[in-house]
C-alpha cells in the first residue's frame, strides 16, 4: 500500500521495473541511483531508494528490480500488485522485446488486474543501429491507443546517461499527478468528474457570485493554492491567452467558468498536471476526485445498534436547496433540475442502486420534497460519508460537524421505553409471493402491479410519514429476499441496525403462513441469542382473498404465544398503506414492546430471574450473618468487661 503522512500527501512512491531478460532493467536502476554506468551489475538488484531531494516534488522513490524468469514469477506478481507505478522495459537494439510489450507484458498486467500507471522505457538507446531509425511516437501511438494505462514512453541509455533520471521522474509524476482521472486522451477533453470538481472550486472562489473571477478573486485563488500572488501583468497575460483561444472565456467582469476550465485543460496538455492537482488537493480532493475523508467529519458509531441521521440544521438546508432548484415551483424536481443541483458533485448520487427508484416520485417521474428528503435519509443511514460529501458539494456552508448525528443505542432506548430517533429502519421478511415488493411499492406511492417479479437482491425504499400533531418521521424499508435470510442471520449483529421487523404472508396460502412463522421464529431466536431483539409485526397480506382454513386462529395463537400484536390484515392492492405505515412506525417508536419471546427465551429469562433472586437471598443471608456475628462479638466483649 502507498505510504502517506498527512491526509492526501504521499511519503513515498514504489516503482517496479519489469520486462524481458536482457533489456537493461538492472543497469537502468543502477545508473539512475549512482549517476554513472556500472562496470558490473548483479542480475537482480535489491530495492533501491532515491532520496526525497532527488526530484522537485520532494517525495522519495523506491525502485524494485525484478526477474522475468519462471522461477521468480510468484515474486514478480507480488511486486507488481504492490506497485504504485510500473516501468516496462524493452531493448532498443532488440525489436522483438518491443513487440513483446503488446503481446505479453501489457496483457499480463491487465490479467493480473494491475491498476498502476505504466511507463514504457526503451533502454540501450546507444546500441540501436543508426540505419534502423525509429519514430517512437508513430510506433507507440497504436499501442497507447490500445492500452490506456500507459502514461508515457521514453527511450534512454544507461551507458551515456541520456534521459536516465527522466524515467523515474515520469514514473513518480504519474503517481503524484496522474493524467487518467483528469483528462480523456482520446477525446482530448477534461473528464466529467474533473469538470465537476473545477466547477465547484470556481463557484467557491466566485465570492460575489457574478459568474466570473475578478482580478481580486483570481489573486486570492492564486495565493490560496500556491502561496504566491499574481502580478497585475501576469493577470493580464492569463486573460489574453484565454481570450485568444476561447470565445467567452473572459467577460467584462473577469475570467468566466469556460475560461477557468480552458486554463486547466491547457495546463494538462502542456504536461503541467501538477498545477491542476495542486488546485484540486487544496480544495480537498483525493486521487479519485472525491472529497478526502479527513475533511469529512463523520460522527463515529460506538456500537452496532447506533445509526447516523441528519440534524435539523442539515434538513433545513436541504429544504431551502429544494425550493431553490424547483425553478417552476411545482413542488417536485425534474431530472434537469436535479442534475443542476449535483453539477458540482462527483456524480449524481441516486442514479445507482440502492438509491434509484427508492423514493416517492410524481406520475411524471419527478422527485417530490418527501422523496428528496427520504433519499438523503437513506444515504445518510447507509453511507454517511457519501451523504456528507454530497451535502458539502451542493453548497452546505455550515460546520460539517453539525450536519450529522449519531443516535442513542437501541438497547438504551428499550430500557428507557422511548426513542429520540427521527429515522427508523424496518426489515421486511416473508416467503416468495407474499407481497413484500407490493408493500415497498405502496410506501412510495407506486401503483400496484399484478405481474410477479421475484426480488433476488436486497432493495430499499424510504418515505416521510406524517404523524398526528404534524411531526414527521422517516421510515426506511429493506426487503430481505427469502433466499437471503439464512446468510443475513449468520451474522450475530445482523439485527443491530433494525428498529422493527415485519413478516408478510399470503393469508390465502397455508404454506406462506407456515414459512412466515418459521422466519419469525428464526429472527426471534437470533434476537434472543445476540441481545438485539426487535419489535416484530405480522402482516396478513391478500386479506380480501379467501383465507385458508384456521388461518385466523393459527395466526392469533402464535402471536399470543410470542407476546406480539395480532396480524395486520391488508388487501391485495395494499390500498390502506398509511395504516400499515402508522402501525410499523408505532412499533418502532415503542422499542420495548412487541418483541417476540420464544419458549427458550422465556425459560432463559425465568432462569436469570431465579439466579438473581438466589443471589439476592444469599446476599441478604450473608448480610444478616455478618450483622449477627458482629452483635455476638459486641455482647461477648461487654460480658467479659
N, C-alpha and C positions, 0 to 999 in steps of 0.2 A: 504494500500500500504506500502511496506517496506520503512523505513526511511533511507536516505543517507545524508552524509555531502559532502565530496569531491566526485568527479565522480568515480563510481565503488566501493566506500567504504561504507559499511553499518554502520549506527549508532545504530541499534537495530535489534533484532530478535524476532518475535512474534510466540510463540508456543502455540497451542491449544491442550488441553488434552481432549480426548473423549473416551467413552467406556460404557459398560453396568453398570447399577446401582450396587453399592456394590463391584466394582472391585478395589477400593483403590485410586481413582484419587485424591481426596482432601488430603488424608493423604500423598500421594507421593509428592504433591506440597509443603505442609507444612513442611515435613521432609527435602526437598531439600533446602528450604529457611532458616530454623532455625537450621539445622543440629541436630535435635532432634525429637523424636517421640511424637506427641501431645497427651495429655490425652483426649482432646476433640477437634473435628474439625467440623465446620459447614458443612451443606450439599453441598453448592457450595461456594467456596472462591471467593473473589474479585480478580481482576488481581494482580498477584504477580511479583515483579521485582527483578531479580538477578543482582547486580551491575556489572559494566564493568570489575572490577578486580576479578570477581568470576571465570572466565576461562581465559586461556592464550591468547586467541585472542583479549581480551580487548573490547568486544562488549557486552553491556547489553542484558539480555534476559527477555522478558515479558511473563509470563505464565498465560494462560487464562483457568480457570476451567469451565466445562460445566455440564449440567444435561441431562440425556438421556430420561427424561420424555416427554411424548407427549405435555404437556403444555408448554414446553420450546423449542419445535422443531424449531420454527422460529428463535429464538435467536441462537440456536446451528448452524443452517445452515449459518446464517450471520457471526458467528465467524469463522467457517471453511473456508468460502470464503475469509476471511481476513488473514488467517494464512500463515506464512512463512514455518512452519513445523507442522505436526500433530503427536501427541503421542496417539496411540491407546492402551488401557489397557485391560488386562484380569486378572483374579484372578487365581493364581497357584493352589488354593485348590478347584476351581470350573471349571472342564474341559469343561463344556458347554459354558462358556464365551470365551474360546479359539476357539471353533468351530464357535462361532458367528462372529468372525472376518472375516472368509472367506464366511460365508453365509449371513451376513448382512452388517457389517461396511465397509469392503473394497469395495464391490459392490456399497454401498451407496455413498462413496466418488467418485467413477467413475461416478455414475449417476449425482452427483452434479457438475461434471467436476472440481474437486479439483486437482490442479496441484502440490501442495506442497508435498515434500518428507514425507514419513511416517516412524515413529519409532514404532515398536511393543514392548510393555513392559509388562512382566508378574509381577504383584505385589503380595504381601503376600507370598513370597518365603518361609518364616519361618513357614507358616501354611500347606505347602504341606506334605501329608502323605509320610513318608520315604519309605513305602512299594510300593508307586506308583512313582518310579523313572522315569524320562523322559529325553531323549536326545533331547535338544532344537533344535539342528541343523537338526536332522532327521525329527522332527515334522514340522519345519518351512520351510525346503527346498522346498517341493512341493507348499506351499502357496506363497513363494517368487518367485517361478518359474512362477506362475500364475499372481501374482500381482507385477510387476517390480517396482512399485512406492515405495515398502518397501526398505528403505535404510539399516536398520539393526534391529536386535532383541536382547533383553536383558531382564534378569529377576533380580528382586531386592526385597528388604524387607525394608519397611519404619520403621518397629519396630526395626530392628537390624542395619539399615542404610547401609546395604550391597548394593553397586553399585547404590545408590540413586543419587549422584551427576553426575554419568556417563550418566544417562538417558538424562538429558538436555544438557550435553556436546555433546552427539551424535546428538541430535536434532539441536543444534547450528551449529555443524560441517557440518551436511547435508545441511544447508542453505549456510554457508560461503564457503564450499568446496564440492560441490555436486559431486557425482560419475557419475550420468547419462550422463552429456554432454561429459565426458572423456572416459568412459570405458564400453564396452559391457560385462555384467556379464555372459551372456550365452556363448559367443564365447571366453571369456577371452582375449580380444584384445582391443587395443585403437580404439576409434571410428574414422571414416574417417575425420570428421571436426577437431578433436583433432590432428590427424596426420598432416593435412594440416597446422594448426597453428604452431605446433612444427617445421615443415619443414621450414616455413618462419623464425622463430626465429633462427634456426640453420644457415640458409643462411645469415641472418643479422650479426650473430656473426662470421661467417667464412670470416673474412675480407680479407684474401689473396685469397679467392675463390679456394682453393685447394681440397675441398671436405672433409676436416677434421678439427676438432678443435685442434689446437696445445695447449701445456701447457699454453702458454701466453694467447691465446684466451679463453681457458676454465677458467682461473683465472679471466680474465676480465668479462666474463659472470657471474661468481660467485659473484663478487663484485657488479655488476650492479643489480643483483636480490636480493642478501641477505646482501649486505654491509659488507661482510667479505671475505678476500682472502682464497684460499685453500693452505694449506701447501704442499710442494713437496711430502711428504709421503702420504698425502691424495689423491693427483692426481694419484700417483702410485696405491694406493688401489682401486680407482674408476676404473681405466683401467683394473686392474687384475680381478675385479668382472665381468666386461663386457667380457673380453677375455675368462673367464672360462664358461660363459653362452651362448654366441652367437658368431658364426663364422663371421668374417668380421666386428665385432663391433669396433675394433681398428686396425689402419694401422700404417705404419712407420711414417706417418705424424701427427697422433693423433686420437682422438675419431671421428668415422665416423657418418653419419646420422643414420645408423642402430643401432649403439651403443647408440646414443643420445636418440632415440625413445625407445630402450630397457630399459634404465635407468628410464625413466618416467613411463613406464609400470610396472617396478619393484617397484617404489615408491607407485604407486596406489595399487598394490597387497599387499604391506606391510601396507596399511592403511595410508600412508603419502600423502594424496591428497593435503594437504596444500602446499607441496613443488612444485608440478606441477602447482597449481593455482597461487602461488606467481610468478612463471616464466611467466605464461600467462598474468596475470594482469600487470606485469611490462612492458610488451610489448603491452599493450593497449587493451586487450581482455575483453569482458564482460562475463556474465554467459552463454550466447548462443554461445560463441566462435566467436563472430564478433567484429570488432573494435568498441570501445566505441565512442559515439557521441562527447565526449569532445576532442578527438584527430582528429575529422573530421571538420575542419573549413569551413563548407559550407556557402557561402555568403547568406545573408538574402534578400529575396524579400520584398520590402516595399509596393508593390501594386500588385493586382492580374493580371494586364496586363504587368507584367515583366516576364522574363523567365531566365533560367540558361543555360549557354553554357560553353564549354571547351575553354580555352585560346589557343593561338597559341603554347605556350610552351608545354602544355599537348599534343596537337595534334602532334607536332614534336616528342615527346617521344613515342607516340603510333606508329608512322610510323617506328621509329627505332626498337621498340619491334616486330612489324610485320615482318620486314626484318630478325631480329634475329631468330625468331621461324619458319620462312619459310625456313626450312632446305634444301629443294630441289630447292629453288629459282624459283618456278613456278608461283609466283605472287598470290598465294592463300594458305590458311591454311587448311590442312587436319584435320579431327577430332582429331587425335592423337597429332598433333602439337598444336592445340587449347587447348586440355586438359593439355598439358605440360605447357602452358602459365599460366593457372589458378590453377596450382597444389598447390600454397601457398595461394589461396583464400578459403573462407569457402566452396564454391562450384562453379561450372561453372555457371556464371550468366545468360546465354542466352539459357538455356535448358527448360525454363518455359515461359508461357505467361507473358507479351505480346511480348517477345523478340524472341521466337523461330519462325523461318521462316519469320522474319521481315526485312531481308536484302538480298542483292544480293549474289547469290552463282553460282558456275560453274555447268555445267551439271553433274559433279561427286559429287556435294554436298559440295564442298569446299568453304570457305568464302574468297571472294575477298578483296582487300585492301579497295575499296569503301564500300563494305558491312561491313567490320570490323569497319571503322570509323563511318559509319552510325549507327551501333548498339550502339557505345559509345555515339553518339549524342542523340539517342533516350533515352538511360538510363539516361543520364545527364538531359534531359528535364523532364522526368517523375519522376526519383528518384535520385536527385543529391547526396544525402548522400551515396547511394549504389554505384554510379559511382565513387565517390572519394575514398571510402573504397577499391573498387577493383583496382583502379589505384595505391593506396599505396601498396596493397598486391602483385601486379605483379612487384613492384620494382621502382615505381616513386620516385626519390631521391630529387626532387626539393622541394621548400617550398610549402606545401599543399595549402596555401592561394593563390598561384599563378596559381593553376590548373583550377579553375572555375571562371566565372564572371557573374554578373547579368546585363542583358540588360537594355537599356533605356525603359521607359514606352511607350507602343504603342500609347497612346493618345498624347504623346510628338512627336513621330515620325510623326503622322498625321499633327500636326501643323507645323512641320519643313519640311514636304513633302519629307522626306527621312528617311532611317533607316541604322543603323550600324550593324544590326544582320547578323549572318552567318548561323543560323538555323531557318527555318520557319515551322510553324505548320499549316497544312491545314485540315479543317474538310470537309469530303465528305458526302453529303446528296443525297437522292434520293429514289424513291419508289422501291419496290421489282422488281427484274429482269430488272433494268435499266442499269446495268453494273458497279456498284460500285466496286465489287470484282475484275472484269476484269481490271479496271483501276489500282487498287492497285497491282495486279499481274504484270501488264505491267511495273510498276515503278521499280520493282526489277528484271525484265527480265525473269519472269516466263511465260512459254508458255500458250497460250490461251486454255481453256477447254470449250467445248460446254455443259458439264454437269452442271446443275444449282444446287448449294448448298446454301441454304439461310444462311445468317450470323445473328446469334442471339446475339452475344456479340460484344462489341467494339473491333476492331482489328487495328493494326498499321503496316505500312511499312515505311522504310526510305531509301533514297539513295542520293548520291552526284550528283549534277547537274553541268556539265561543262558549263561555260559561255564564251561568246566571249571575247577574251583577255586572257584566261587561268585561270581566277579566278574560285573558286569553292564555291558553297553554298550547304547546306544540306536541303532536303525537307522531312518533316515528314507528311505522310498522315494518317489520322484517320478516319476509316469508321464508320459512325453513322447509326446503323440499323433503318429502318423506324419506327419500334415499340418503339424505344428508344428516339425519337426526343422530344416527349412531356415531358418526365422526364428530359431530358437534359435542355430544355428551361425553366423549372420550377425554375431553379437556376438563379438568377439575374446576376451572374458573369460568366455564362457558356461560353460566347464569349470572355472573357478577355484573355484566353490563345490562341485564334485563330488569325492567321495572314491573312488568306484568306479562304473563304468558297466556295466550288464547289458543284453545283447542277446538277446531271445527270438525263437525261430522255431518254426513248426509242422513237426516232423520228418517229417510225412506229406505235406507240401506243398512241392514243389521251388521254386515261386515265393517262398514265405515264406522259405525259406533264402537264396535269392539276394538278396532285398530286405534281409534282416537283415545279410547280409555287406556290402552296399552302405552301409548305415547305419553299420556298424562301421568301415569304411574312411573314411567321411566324418568320423566323430568322431576317429579316429586322426590323420587329416591335420590337423584343426583343433587337436588337442593338440600336434602337432609344430610347427605354424606359430606357435602362441601361447605355447608353453613350458609349457602347463598339461596335459601328458599325464597320463592317469589309468589305473589298473588296470582292465582290462576282462574280463568273463566272458561266455561264450556259454552259453545255456540251451536245450537241445533239448526243447521242450515237446511234450506229447502223445506221449511216447515209447512208450506202450502201444498206439498205433495202428501200422498197417503203414507203415514208413518208405518214402520214395521211393527209387528205385534210386540207388546210390552215395552215399546220404546220409551214412553214417559216414565213408567215405573222403574225400569233399569237405570235410566239416567238420574232420576231423583234419588234412588237408593245409593248410587255411587257418590253423588255429591254430598249427601248427608254423612256417609261413612268417612269421607275425606275432609269434612268441615268446610265445604265450599257452597257458594250460591247455586241455586237451581239453574239449569241451562237456559240461555237466552234464545228464544225462538226467532228466526228471521226467515223471510220468504226467499224464493229462488232468485229474484232480481234485486234483493237487498235494498228495497225502496226506503226502509226505515234505518238507514245507516247512521243518522245522527244519534238515535237512541243507543245503538251499539257503541259508537264512539264515546258517548257520555258514560256508559257503563264501564268501558275499558279505562277511561280517564279516572273515574271514581275509584276503581280498584287500585290504580297506580298511585293515587293521592292518599290512599289508606294502606301503606305498605305492611301493616301488621295484621291485616285481615285477609281472608280468602287464601291463605297459604295451606295447601293440602297436606294432610298428615297421613302417612301410611301406617299400617299396623306395627311395622318395625319401628317407625319413628315414634309412635305412641309409647311402645314398650321402652324405647331408649329414654324418652322423656320421663316416664314413671321411674325408671331405674335411677336416673340422675336425681330426681326428687328424693327418692329413698336414700340414696347415698348422702345427699346434702342434709336430709333430716337426721340420719345416723351420725354424721359428723357434728351436727349441731348438738345432738343428745350427748355425744361423747364429750364435746367441748363444755357443755353445761355441767355434766357429771364431774369432769376434771376440775372445773372451777369450784364446785361445791366441795370436792375432796380437799382442794388446796385451802379453801376457807376453813373447813373443819379442822384440818391439821394445824393451821395457824392458831385457831381458837383453843385447841387442846394444849398446844405448847404454851400459850399465854396462861391458861388455867394451871398447868403444871408449874410454871415459874412462880405464880402467886402463892401456890400451896407450899412450895419449898421455902419461900420467903417467910 
